[in-house]
């Protein structure tokens, strides 16, 4: 659905969504394809884990995504390492360990799948930030990026589905065993695909103006809502230890958001202080609004040029 909508919109308004720079095949296979494969693995491994473990347990484990995202952000030089960030990572890690402790329905394969999905989530959001924020790739528009990533992701998801899903049970499945069930299932998939399109597009827009780390850690709040829905609707087991773990994770998320807010305020104040004239200050403020996060690799290139 994402591939159809993004390709359709960018084709219909081709002049508006034309990439500013023509991407080389090398950049396409080195940057875009790994991002799409990481996205497909993230989604499919998360879904596969639900065969073995509950929605609540899977969501709590998936809350580890910010930790892996920070590791990839450090590796790709999207974030500079600091003691405060490492401390926040430890708090979130402790929260995740508390949610896993004494899990009565623990299944090793489900745990492995969901943790691999968390690793892939960290990788794909770091790559997404690079593609959206680096001028050289010409994919600064979120919808344009989606039109590049979604088709590859669709093919990868289809191949994974053929390998992992029990297609021999398709005709006997309760969702497709008669015409009414087929229509209802297709409508549900259409609605879900449309919602996913707008959700991912919103996340891309946020990454383009902030950072992948900020979006992912803030997204842990979404995980908390998912857990509450699973507990009240699916009646998943929720113990006091899981509650403490979830609260610890929320504390870590809150600390990270506060850390980012202080860092942003400090950068804003420094830029204003450095302005010698009113025109310099105005330009500084405009630059701060348009690009609050700068890829460290580009800073090094600018310093080498000078």
C-alpha positions in Angstrom: 0.0 0.0 0.0 2.9 2.3 0.8 4.5 1.6 -2.5 1.3 2.2 -4.5 0.3 5.4 -2.7 3.8 6.9 -2.7 4.6 6.0 -6.3 1.1 7.2 -7.4 1.4 10.6 -5.7 5.0 11.3 -6.8 4.0 10.3 -10.4 0.9 12.4 -10.5 2.8 15.5 -9.2 6.1 14.5 -10.8 7.4 18.1 -11.1 6.8 18.8 -7.4 8.4 15.6 -6.1 11.3 15.4 -8.6 14.5 14.6 -6.7 16.9 17.6 -6.5 19.9 15.4 -7.4 20.0 12.3 -9.6 20.9 9.3 -7.5 23.6 7.0 -8.8 23.0 3.3 -9.0 25.8 2.8 -6.5 24.1 5.0 -3.9 20.8 3.3 -4.6 22.1 -0.2 -3.9 24.4 1.0 -1.0 21.9 3.3 0.7 18.3 2.8 -0.4 18.2 -1.0 -0.7 19.7 -1.7 2.7 17.2 0.8 4.2 14.3 -1.0 2.5 15.6 -4.4 3.6 16.1 -3.3 7.2 12.5 -1.9 7.2 11.1 -5.2 5.8 13.0 -7.3 8.3 11.9 -5.0 11.1 8.2 -5.4 10.2 8.3 -9.1 9.3 10.4 -10.2 12.3 8.1 -8.3 14.6 5.0 -10.0 13.1 6.7 -13.4 13.3 7.5 -13.0 17.0 3.8 -12.7 17.7 3.3 -16.3 16.7 5.4 -17.3 19.8 4.9 -14.5 22.4 2.1 -12.1 23.5 1.6 -8.6 22.1 2.5 -7.1 25.5 5.8 -9.1 25.8 6.8 -8.3 22.2 6.1 -4.6 22.6 8.1 -4.4 25.8 11.1 -6.1 24.2 10.7 -3.9 21.1 11.2 -0.9 23.4 14.9 -1.8 23.1 15.0 -0.2 19.7 16.3 3.2 21.0 19.4 1.4 22.4 20.3 -0.1 19.1 19.4 3.1 17.3 21.9 5.0 19.5 24.5 2.4 18.7 24.0 2.9 15.0 23.7 6.6 15.4 27.2 6.6 17.1 28.6 4.3 14.4 27.2 6.5 11.5 28.2 9.7 13.3 24.6 11.0 13.6 25.0 11.6 17.3 28.1 12.3 19.4 28.6 9.9 22.4 28.2 11.3 25.9 28.0 10.0 29.4 24.4 11.3 29.8 23.3 9.4 26.7 24.9 6.2 27.8 23.3 6.7 31.2 19.9 7.0 29.6 20.5 3.9 27.5 21.3 2.0 30.8 18.0 3.2 32.4 16.0 2.0 29.3 18.0 -1.3 29.3 17.1 -1.9 33.0 13.5 -1.3 32.3 13.5 -3.8 29.4 15.2 -6.4 31.6 12.5 -5.9 34.3 9.7 -6.5 31.7 11.4 -9.7 30.6 12.1 -11.1 34.1 9.8 -13.9 35.2 8.0 -14.0 31.9 5.8 -17.2 32.2 5.2 -17.4 28.4 8.8 -17.0 27.4 9.7 -18.5 24.0 13.3 -18.3 22.8 12.4 -18.0 19.1 9.9 -15.2 19.8 12.4 -13.4 21.9 15.1 -13.8 19.2 12.8 -12.5 16.5 11.6 -9.5 18.3 15.2 -8.5 19.4 16.4 -8.9 15.8 13.5 -6.6 14.8 14.7 -4.1 17.4 18.2 -4.2 15.9 16.8 -3.7 12.3 14.7 -0.8 13.6 17.8 1.0 14.8 19.6 0.4 11.6 16.8 1.4 9.2 16.0 4.7 11.1 19.6 5.7 11.1 19.8 5.1 7.4 16.5 6.9 6.9 18.0 10.0 8.7 21.1 9.9 6.4 18.9 9.8 3.3 16.6 12.5 4.4 19.2 15.0 5.7 22.1 14.6 3.4 21.8 16.8 0.3 24.0 14.5 -1.9 21.2 11.9 -2.3 18.4 14.3 -3.3 15.8 12.6 -1.1 15.1 15.4 1.4 11.3 15.1 0.6 9.8 12.4 2.8 7.3 11.3 0.2 10.1 11.0 -2.5 12.1 8.8 -0.1 9.1 6.6 0.5 8.6 6.1 -3.2 12.2 4.9 -3.4 12.2 2.6 -0.3 8.6 1.2 -0.4 8.9 -0.9 -3.7 12.0 -2.7 -2.5 10.5 -3.2 0.9 7.4 -4.7 -0.8 9.4 -7.2 -2.8 11.4 -8.2 0.3 8.3 -8.6 2.4 6.7 -10.8 -0.3 9.7 -13.1 -0.4 9.9 -13.3 3.4 6.1 -14.1 3.4 6.6 -16.9 0.9 9.4 -18.4 3.1 7.8 -17.9 6.6 4.0 -18.0 6.2 2.0 -21.2 5.9 0.4 -20.6 2.5 -0.8 -24.2 2.3 -3.4 -23.1 5.0 -4.7 -20.2 2.9 -7.9 -21.8 1.6 -8.9 -23.2 5.0 -8.1 -20.0 6.9 -11.1 -18.4 8.6 -10.3 -15.1 7.1 -10.4 -16.3 3.5 -12.7 -19.4 3.5 -15.7 -17.7 1.8 -16.4 -14.6 -0.3 -17.6 -12.4 2.6 -14.5 -13.2 4.7 -12.3 -12.4 1.7 -14.0 -9.0 1.1 -13.8 -8.2 4.9 -10.2 -9.2 5.1 -9.2 -7.1 2.0 -11.0 -4.1 3.4 -9.2 -4.5 6.7 -5.9 -4.8 5.0 -6.7 -1.8 2.8 -7.6 0.3 5.9 -4.5 -0.9 7.8 -2.2 -0.2 4.8 -3.6 3.3 4.4 -3.1 4.0 8.1 0.4 2.6 7.9 1.2 4.9 5.0 0.2 8.0 6.9 2.0 6.8 10.0 5.3 6.1 8.2 5.0 9.4 6.2 4.6 11.3 9.5 7.6 9.6 11.0 9.7 10.4 7.9 8.6 14.1 8.2 9.7 14.1 11.9 13.0 12.5 11.1 13.7 15.1 8.4 13.3 18.0 10.8 14.6 16.4 14.0 16.5 13.1 14.3 15.9 9.3 14.2 16.8 9.0 17.8 14.3 11.6 18.9 11.5 10.0 16.9 12.2 6.5 18.0 12.5 7.2 21.7 9.4 9.4 21.7 7.7 6.5 19.9 8.1 4.4 23.0 5.0 6.2 24.3 3.2 4.5 21.4 4.5 1.2 22.7 2.9 2.0 26.1 -0.5 2.6 24.4 -0.1 -0.7 22.6 0.5 -2.5 25.8 -2.5 -1.0 27.5 -4.7 -2.0 24.5 -3.3 -5.5 24.6 -4.0 -5.8 28.4 -7.6 -4.5 28.2 -8.6 -5.9 24.8 -6.7 -9.1 24.5 -6.4 -9.7 28.2 -2.6 -10.2 28.2 -1.0 -10.8 31.5 0.4 -7.7 33.1 2.4 -8.2 36.4 3.7 -5.6 38.8 7.2 -6.3 37.7 6.3 -5.5 34.1 4.7 -2.3 35.4 7.9 -1.3 37.1 9.8 -2.1 34.0 7.5 -0.1 31.8 7.7 2.8 34.2 11.5 2.7 34.2 11.4 2.7 30.3 9.1 5.8 30.4 11.5 7.5 32.8 14.4 6.9 30.4 12.4 8.2 27.5 11.5 11.4 29.5 15.1 11.9 30.5 16.2 11.6 26.8 13.6 14.1 25.7 14.7 16.5 28.4 18.3 16.0 27.4 17.5 16.8 23.7 15.5 19.8 24.8 18.4 21.3 26.8 20.8 20.5 24.0 18.5 22.3 21.5 18.1 25.3 23.8 21.9 25.5 24.3 22.6 25.4 20.6 19.9 28.0 20.0 21.5 30.4 22.5 25.0 29.9 21.1 23.9 30.7 17.6 22.2 33.9 18.8 25.2 35.0 20.8 27.5 34.5 17.8 25.5 36.8 15.6 27.2 40.2 15.1 24.3 41.9 13.4 20.6 41.7 13.2 20.9 40.0 9.8 23.3 37.4 11.2 20.9 36.6 14.0 17.9 36.3 11.7 19.9 34.0 9.4 21.1 31.9 12.4 17.5 31.5 13.6 16.3 30.5 10.2 19.1 27.9 9.9 18.3 26.6 13.4 14.7 26.0 12.4 15.4 24.4 9.0 18.1 22.0 10.3 18.3 21.4 14.0 20.3 18.3 13.6 23.5 18.2 11.5 25.2 15.0 10.4 28.7 15.0 11.9 30.2 13.7 8.7 29.1 16.8 6.9 30.7 19.0 9.6 34.0 17.3 9.1 33.8 17.8 5.3 33.1 21.5 5.7 36.1 21.8 8.1 38.4 20.0 5.7 37.2 22.4 2.9 38.2 25.4 5.0 
